[in-house]
Amino acid sequence: MLAQRGFLGRDGNLFRWQPKSAELELTVDDLAKAYSRHLVELTQLIHSKPAAGVREFADAFRLRREK
């Protein structure tokens, strides 16, 4: 899954860090820095359930086929 999304390169059964863009590499680097400084807060955010309002807002941007 990480290889399909452009995080990893694959050579046979071996995988290596190979981001598909400089932007992705910078984003992951920024996340790693934030994680090292704010471990508890980021862990709570990752594992928390989104508020209903946030989910409804995100769902508004989903494309749906008209019937």
N, C-alpha and C positions, 0 to 999 in steps of 0.2 A: 504494500500500500504506500509506503513512504517513497519507494522507487517510482511508482506510478504518478505520484504527485510532485515529483521533481526534486526531492530532497537527497536521494541517494543514486549513485551510479552502480550498475551491476556488471560483473564480469564472471559469467558462469554462476557458481554458487557463492561468490564473494560479493559483498556490498561495501561501498565506501561513501563517505560524505562527499557529495558532488551536487551542490544546489544548481538548479536550472537557470538561475539568474543572480546577478549581483544584489538585486533588491531582496530576494529571498534570503541570501546569505547575511545581509545586514540585519534583516528582521530577526532571524534566528540568533544572531550575535547579541542584538539588543535584548531579546527575551532571556538569553542566558545571563546577561548582566543583571537584569531586573530580578530574575529568579534567585541569583546569589545574594542580592540585597534585601529581597522581600519574600523569602521562602514561604512563610506562614500565610501571608496575604494572598499570594498567587495560588498556593495550594488550595486555600479555601475557595477562591474564585473558580478554579478549575473544577472542583468537586461540588460546588453549590448548584442547586436547582434554580433556573432562571425564574424571575418573577413573572406572573401571568401577563402583565402588561408588556414586558420585554418580548415575550414569545409572540404575543399578538402583533406587536410592531414588526418583528422579523417576518412573521407569516404574511404580512401585507405586501412584501416584496417577492413572494413566490409567484412564479408564473403558473397559471392554471389554464388548461384547455377549456374553451367554452363548449357547453353541451348543446 
